[in-house]
Amino acid sequence: MKHSLKFILALALPAAAFGAEVKVIANSSVSADSVSADELKRIFLATASSLGGSHVEPVLEKGGATHEAFLKEYVGKTDAALVTYYRSLVFTGKASMPKQLGSDAEVAAYVAKTKGAIGYVAAATEAPDVKVLAIK
């Protein structure tokens, strides 16, 4: 019986090797309970600054599996491409660099205390003081 290489790899590698599960979180001041993938992309590319009538500010992680998974799935850019994109916005005066934090815990804490903040963390991250947004 022949097994496909993908099946064998799936048995041999942990789930994290295939990409991190991500959840989108927002400060309780954000009125929306859900966000579309397109809205999420616009917020994190600074072409939209509101969600459900609430002003929002994106918060990024500095790197890691969660950051890479979020960028790939929802923003469509690599970390290097996103940095270049934001630098061009800053240079032309169209936007400022978003807040960047070093860990899921830092993002969750910042989002919890900052009005309008929206960010992402690994799905397993405990974040009791924030709103988890459904992605539609």
N, C-alpha and C positions, 0 to 999 in steps of 0.2 A: 504494500500500500504506500502510495506516494503522498507526502505532506508538502504543502506549499511552504516556501521560505517564510512568508508573512505569518503563517500559523505557528511555525516553530519559533520565530522571533517573539510573537505575542506571548508564548509560554515562557520564554527565557528572560524577557525584559520586564521591569516594573512598569506600571501604568504611567508613571511620571515621564518615562522616556518618550512617550508618544505625545506629550504636551500636558501642561497643567490645566486643571479645571479652574475657571475664574468666575467670581461673582462681582457684580457691579454694586457699589454701595454709595449712598448719598446721605448728607446731613438731613436731619429730621425737618428742617425748614423747607426742603424741596417738596413741592406739592405732588409731584408725579409718583406713581407706584410702579410704573413700567417705562421702558424706553425701547425704541426700535433700534436695530443695528445701525441704520442710517443716521438716526439722531445722535447715537453714541459716537459715530465716526465724526460727524460735524462738530460735536462738542470738543472732542479731543484733537481736532485739527483747527480749532479756534475760528470756525466759520459760523458757529451758533453759540449763543451765550445764555440761552434760556431753555428750560424744559418744563412743560406743563404750566407755563406762566411764571415760573420762578427763575431768578438769575442763578446760573451755575458757573463754577470755576473748576476745571479739571485738575486732578492731582495724579501725578505719575510716580511709579516706582523707578529707582535709578537703574535697575537691571534685574536679572534673574529669570527663572523659568516662568513665573506668573506674568512678568512684564512682557517677555517675548511672546507668550501665548496670547495675551490681550492684544498686542500690536498686530500680530499675524491675523487673528480672527476678526477683530473689529475695526482696526485702523488701516490695515493693508500696507503698512510700512515696516521696515526694519528700524531698530533703534537708531542706527547711524542716519538713515534717511529722515527720521522724525526730528532728530537734532538739527540737521541741515535745514529742514523745512521751517522749524521754529526760529532758527537764526535769521533766515531770510525775512520772516514776519517781523522780528525785532528790529532788524536793520532798516526796514521800510517804515517802521512805526505803526504797523497794523496790529501788533499784539505784543505781549510780554511773555517771557518764558514761564511755563507753568511750574508750580511747586513740585519738587521732586524729593521723595523720601526713600530711605534705605531699606524698609521692610514692610511686610503686611501689617504688622502691629503698629508701626508709625503711621501708615496710611489710615488705618482704622481709627486711631486716636485723633489724628488731624481732622479727618472728615467728621467725626463725632462732635468736635468742638468748633468747627468753622462753618458759619452760615453759608449755604449755597455750594459747599464742596461736594464733588462727585469724584469717585476713584474706583479702584478695583483691587481685589485681594484674592488669594487662593481660596477656593471654595470651602476648604476645611478651617479657615481662619475664624476664630471667635471674634465677633464684632457686635456686642450687645447694644451699643448705644447709637447705632446707625440704622438706616433703612436699606434693606436689600431690594434693588430694583429688578423686576422681572424683565427679561429681554424678549421682546416680541418680534 
